[in-house]
Amino acid sequence: MYQTLSLCSTSMESWAAGINNPPICSPHPKCWLELTDKQHRYAKNLRCYYREWERLDRPCAFWDWLDTAPLVSLQECPREKLQRERVAYLDCDAERLPYVVEVHSGHFYRPAHAGGERSLFSTSEGDWIFVMSPARVLFCNRKRKASFHHTSFLGGGPCLAAGQLIVQDGVLSELYLHSGHYRPTDQHLHHLLAHLRTLGVDLTTVSVDAQRTFKVARAEGNAAKKVTSMMRSAASVLAFLESKAAAARRGSVFDELRATAACRRPSSDNGAAAGVGADDGDDHLARLTRACQVSAGDAGDTAEGSFAAAPLEADASATERFMDRALAAPGTTSVPRADAAPPGSSTGEPIDAVSAELTDSSSDDEAEGG
């Protein structure tokens, strides 16, 4: 119990630290091979070759071993498949322009191009993925496995949120924070939903997969995220996340829990030395209950209060500036690579610190989530 309290306290403190600043979501280490590969071959295929390179006790630098004659070919992933499956990486604003989606008065639009009019945005068949850049510009496109993933939009750079969505005639209906490349958390979902609300999106009509938010195990495992999803109203999910953020800001909740646990922890003399009785523990629990109650009238404990310290930039102006920049300087790259650049030598050889991540064959299906 005491270890659980310590872990929960650390988690909540981490949550509180990110309340006022939008958390940056960097690519997961399982994708680093794909990012550092000049050809951007599919990460899952590269990991097969990396594991074989490890089995051979690293005869030379990984990229030299992989791409120098005689070329290696594996039965589980033939060389032809490795070379055929390459992920698109958009490296400048001009390349990203066709994927921009604007939000005006709660509706999603494709922006106007070449003097035309903007049009309502709709997703069609298949999985449609999105990424929100650090400048809060939204990019959407249909996912193409081993060809176009979440990291494609920003050329492997960091983002504020990533996932999948369903939009019909400009109206957002479903939202899934599923991305094996970025692995977004509740903090990213919190900021995304709050931002959509500021743009006029009616969250009461939007369904969100809240399985991870409410920590409910998937009966069929992680490989079937869409099949075993736990859909809830986006408005109710945001309210839950706001309450969680408010509890984190209070700072005393887990101090109270630890004190209560200490009162109830058995000792050699049944607590006589500490001078604490059972009634004291019950009083402590009552105080804890009162401390955990979030007053709806306390502006500092609402989402508006938590986001007041970090004003959200208007989506329209951010998108307009992006489009102006893309059209004026189409060859200029505006989004840098991830802050936590994949480690390695000048030859691109991954170091031992991430070797376990890259050689771990578990959860490969999770990494395919975009």
VOGU-3710 file (C-alpha; in Angstrom, 3 decimals, decimal comma):
1> myqtlslcst> 0,000/0,000/0,000  2,758/2,402/0,975  4,655/1,774/-2,268  1,439/2,395/-4,195  0,944/5,723/-2,412  4,503/6,727/-3,270  4,052/5,852/-6,947  0,691/7,649/-7,136  2,158/10,706/-5,440  5,003/10,847/-7,958
11> smeswaagin> 2,526/10,494/-10,817  0,309/13,308/-9,515  3,298/15,596/-8,894  4,379/14,974/-12,469  0,835/15,767/-13,640  0,801/19,007/-11,610  4,099/20,109/-13,151  2,600/19,942/-16,632  -0,698/21,702/-15,950  0,346/25,186/-17,015
21> nppicsphpk> 2,614/24,154/-19,888  1,446/21,977/-22,794  3,470/18,752/-22,636  5,595/17,938/-25,656  5,121/14,450/-27,073  8,292/13,023/-28,628  8,582/9,877/-30,745  8,842/6,622/-28,817  12,284/4,892/-28,746  10,860/2,010/-30,798
31> cwleltdkqh> 10,679/4,465/-33,725  14,194/5,849/-33,422  15,637/3,482/-36,028  13,022/4,688/-38,511  13,767/8,327/-37,694  17,540/8,001/-38,037  17,385/5,892/-41,194  18,016/8,129/-44,205  15,493/6,038/-46,164  12,938/5,989/-43,302
41> ryaknlrcyy> 12,269/2,306/-43,676  9,440/0,952/-41,519  10,493/0,722/-37,857  9,048/-2,737/-37,249  11,087/-4,170/-40,131  14,257/-2,385/-39,024  13,888/-3,841/-35,536  13,988/-7,345/-37,009  17,382/-6,583/-38,535  18,558/-4,834/-35,383
51> rewerldrpc> 17,827/-7,931/-33,320  19,814/-10,062/-35,807  22,694/-7,559/-35,611  22,579/-7,878/-31,819  22,559/-11,685/-32,063  25,734/-11,509/-34,159  27,383/-9,475/-31,387  27,448/-6,215/-33,365  30,148/-7,040/-35,941  30,327/-3,362/-37,044
61> afwdwldtap> 28,201/-0,202/-37,048  24,545/-1,141/-37,532  23,911/0,919/-40,687  27,141/-0,313/-42,300  26,161/-3,899/-41,537  22,651/-3,337/-42,894  23,437/-1,534/-46,161  26,875/-2,753/-47,191  27,295/-5,678/-49,598  26,658/-8,508/-49,250
71> lvslqecpre> 23,191/-7,284/-48,231  21,571/-9,186/-45,378  18,096/-10,679/-45,873  16,012/-12,303/-43,125  13,330/-14,929/-43,461  10,982/-13,091/-41,095  11,448/-9,864/-43,087  12,940/-10,354/-46,571  15,169/-7,625/-47,941  12,609/-6,781/-50,630
81> klqrervayl> 10,009/-6,028/-47,964  12,470/-3,919/-45,955  13,254/-1,770/-48,988  9,664/-1,545/-50,216  8,047/-0,386/-46,972  9,221/3,179/-46,399  7,435/5,817/-44,360  6,905/9,295/-45,832  8,488/12,131/-43,833  7,355/15,679/-44,679
91> dcdaerlpyv> 10,343/17,964/-44,170  9,008/21,424/-45,086  5,832/23,502/-44,743  4,991/23,268/-48,448  4,804/19,468/-48,181  2,574/19,685/-45,100  0,164/22,240/-46,558  -2,246/19,713/-48,180  -2,847/18,067/-44,802  -3,769/21,182/-42,783
101> vevhsghfyr> -7,216/21,237/-41,131  -8,676/24,394/-39,565  -11,297/24,622/-36,826  -13,739/27,535/-37,007  -16,736/27,889/-34,678  -16,470/24,230/-33,745  -16,369/22,905/-37,332  -13,423/21,327/-39,179  -12,420/22,721/-42,595  -9,850/22,199/-45,265
111> pahaggersl> -8,370/25,702/-45,755  -8,739/27,641/-48,982  -5,960/27,252/-51,551  -5,074/29,490/-54,504  -7,884/31,944/-53,838  -10,571/29,269/-53,448  -12,987/28,816/-50,555  -12,452/26,590/-47,582  -14,513/23,396/-47,494  -15,962/21,256/-44,713
121> fstsegdwif> -13,634/18,428/-43,789  -14,800/14,808/-43,610  -12,967/11,564/-43,022  -13,837/8,652/-45,270  -13,143/4,924/-45,134  -10,118/3,696/-43,234  -8,263/5,093/-40,230  -7,680/8,833/-40,306  -4,804/10,042/-38,172  -4,020/13,522/-36,865
131> vmsparvlfc> -1,178/15,404/-35,233  -1,309/18,793/-33,494  2,007/20,607/-33,885  3,653/22,625/-31,080  2,198/25,735/-32,801  -1,285/24,113/-32,535  -1,653/23,574/-36,271  -3,744/20,462/-36,967  -2,726/17,984/-39,690  -4,922/15,065/-40,837
141> nrkrkasfhh> -4,638/12,301/-43,408  -5,621/8,689/-43,980  -3,176/6,258/-42,401  -1,319/3,951/-44,774  0,476/1,184/-42,927  4,239/1,200/-43,435  3,825/4,257/-45,674  2,193/7,209/-43,860  2,092/7,417/-40,051  1,860/10,048/-37,313
151> tsflgggpcl> 5,562/10,877/-37,575  5,090/11,644/-41,282  3,397/15,024/-40,718  6,212/16,731/-38,800  9,142/14,790/-40,210  9,633/12,956/-36,927  9,428/16,145/-34,848  7,607/16,526/-31,494  3,902/17,329/-31,217  1,257/18,273/-28,651
161> aagqlivqdg> -1,161/15,437/-29,445  -1,598/12,566/-31,886  -4,288/10,005/-32,558  -7,209/9,095/-34,797  -10,503/10,871/-35,428  -13,793/10,619/-37,281  -15,271/13,798/-38,775  -18,436/14,038/-40,880  -19,314/17,260/-42,687  -17,051/19,237/-40,402
171> vlselylhsg> -18,422/17,769/-37,150  -16,080/15,779/-34,929  -17,775/12,621/-33,625  -15,038/10,254/-32,369  -11,533/10,735/-31,012  -8,901/8,118/-30,215  -5,541/9,046/-28,700  -3,920/6,012/-30,331  -0,391/6,467/-31,628  2,308/3,847/-31,324
181> hyrptdqhlh> 4,866/6,331/-32,633  4,142/9,062/-30,047  2,353/7,240/-27,159  0,347/10,283/-25,936  -0,761/10,388/-22,292  -3,673/11,807/-20,290  -1,886/15,159/-20,152  -1,890/15,380/-23,934  -5,575/14,399/-24,024  -6,350/17,051/-21,388
191> hllahlrtlg> -4,715/19,830/-23,393  -6,221/18,652/-26,667  -9,798/18,556/-25,335  -9,409/21,918/-23,604  -8,055/23,432/-26,824  -10,925/22,019/-28,890  -13,365/23,528/-26,415  -11,800/26,970/-26,836  -12,342/26,568/-30,598  -16,066/26,027/-30,098
201> vdlttvsvda> -16,217/22,235/-30,494  -19,259/20,787/-28,683  -17,599/18,101/-26,575  -20,941/16,675/-25,438  -21,404/15,241/-28,943  -17,867/13,810/-29,187  -16,942/10,313/-28,002  -13,418/9,628/-26,707  -11,707/6,335/-25,993  -11,150/6,695/-22,244
211> qrtfkvarae> -9,826/3,210/-21,507  -6,360/4,427/-20,573  -7,699/7,469/-18,768  -9,838/5,325/-16,462  -7,172/2,569/-16,292  -9,437/-0,261/-17,462  -7,682/-3,357/-18,790  -8,489/-4,434/-22,339  -9,872/-7,974/-22,423  -8,356/-8,678/-25,833
221> gnaakkvtsm> -4,977/-7,040/-25,270  -3,392/-3,893/-26,699  -3,433/-5,143/-30,283  -7,196/-4,571/-30,513  -7,492/-0,969/-29,344  -10,404/0,012/-31,587  -12,258/-3,256/-30,919  -12,032/-3,033/-27,127  -12,314/0,746/-26,824  -14,145/2,354/-23,901
231> mrsaasvlaf> -15,980/5,280/-25,461  -17,146/8,107/-23,193  -18,363/11,657/-23,705  -15,446/14,018/-24,302  -17,086/16,523/-21,962  -17,170/14,017/-19,089  -13,587/12,885/-19,787  -12,396/16,497/-19,733  -14,255/17,097/-16,466  -12,508/14,065/-14,959
241> leskaaaarr> -9,094/15,266/-16,133  -9,806/18,757/-14,774  -10,639/17,272/-11,365  -7,445/15,235/-11,481  -5,444/18,367/-12,309  -7,148/20,290/-9,499  -6,299/17,533/-7,012  -2,683/17,595/-8,188  -2,501/21,370/-7,670  -3,764/21,092/-4,113
251> gsvfdelrat> -0,584/19,207/-3,286  -1,747/17,899/0,106  -3,893/14,964/-1,010  -1,145/12,334/-0,943  0,448/13,870/2,144  -2,884/13,218/3,842  -2,995/9,669/2,493  0,527/8,897/3,665  -0,231/10,316/7,103  -3,379/8,209/7,329
261> aacrrpssdn> -1,483/5,106/6,240  1,173/5,800/8,861  -1,525/6,052/11,524  -2,883/2,662/10,553  0,471/0,910/10,041  0,872/-1,783/12,729  3,861/-1,433/15,057  5,470/-3,632/17,672  3,513/-1,953/20,469  0,314/-1,454/18,416
271> gaaagvgadd> 0,946/2,236/18,024  1,295/3,019/21,717  4,718/4,584/21,225  3,368/6,884/18,588  0,385/7,771/20,713  -1,997/7,258/17,808  -5,276/5,421/18,138  -7,876/4,154/15,679  -10,074/7,203/16,207  -7,247/9,481/15,102
281> gddhlarltr> -7,028/7,541/11,826  -10,770/7,884/11,265  -10,568/11,649/11,841  -7,702/11,802/9,384  -9,760/10,002/6,768  -12,584/12,475/7,282  -10,198/15,375/6,750  -8,854/13,646/3,651  -12,361/13,323/2,237  -12,955/17,027/2,710
291> acqvsagdag> -9,565/17,856/1,155  -10,378/15,806/-1,938  -13,667/17,564/-2,594  -13,283/19,957/-5,526  -15,545/22,962/-5,270  -17,317/23,718/-8,531  -17,340/27,381/-7,585  -13,568/27,604/-7,154  -12,313/29,144/-10,400  -8,769/28,085/-9,586
301> dtaegsfaaa> -9,807/24,426/-9,676  -11,637/24,480/-13,015  -10,190/23,920/-16,456  -10,526/27,613/-17,192  -8,471/28,340/-14,095  -5,789/25,801/-14,927  -5,447/27,050/-18,479  -5,527/30,737/-17,594  -1,779/30,640/-16,919  -1,133/29,266/-20,406
311> pleadasate> -3,299/31,158/-22,906  -4,220/29,026/-25,892  -3,363/30,520/-29,253  -6,297/30,909/-31,642  -6,256/28,037/-34,129  -7,238/30,239/-37,051  -4,349/32,694/-36,634  -1,822/29,902/-36,061  -2,965/28,087/-39,189  -3,012/31,281/-41,259
321> rfmdralaap> 0,561/32,076/-40,255  1,606/28,543/-41,144  -0,024/28,789/-44,580  1,521/32,200/-45,272  4,942/30,835/-44,365  4,442/27,666/-46,447  3,389/29,605/-49,526  6,068/32,280/-49,158  9,003/29,950/-48,468  8,089/26,455/-49,596
331> gttsvprada> 11,565/25,109/-49,068  11,899/26,204/-45,451  11,628/23,620/-42,752  9,721/25,015/-39,776  9,416/22,018/-37,462  12,679/20,702/-36,049  13,422/17,105/-35,278  12,404/15,800/-31,845  14,116/17,515/-28,929  15,242/14,138/-27,615
341> appgsstgep> 17,119/13,203/-30,781  17,777/9,481/-31,185  21,203/8,835/-29,668  23,996/7,316/-31,692  27,385/7,788/-33,216  28,174/9,581/-36,449  27,388/6,308/-38,221  23,925/6,221/-36,691  24,682/3,253/-34,434  22,261/3,194/-31,447
351> idavsaeltd> 23,959/3,120/-28,071  23,441/0,513/-25,354  21,075/2,738/-23,354  18,246/2,160/-25,806  19,259/-1,306/-26,933  16,682/-2,973/-24,717  13,912/-0,825/-26,211  14,952/-1,614/-29,763  15,510/-5,331/-29,282  12,327/-5,878/-27,278
361> sssddeaegg> 9,956/-7,653/-29,643  6,975/-7,216/-27,325  4,231/-4,713/-28,109  5,230/-4,442/-31,771  1,545/-4,179/-32,628  1,273/-1,246/-30,220  4,026/0,555/-32,117  2,054/0,105/-35,305  -0,650/2,396/-33,993  0,603/5,316/-36,039
//
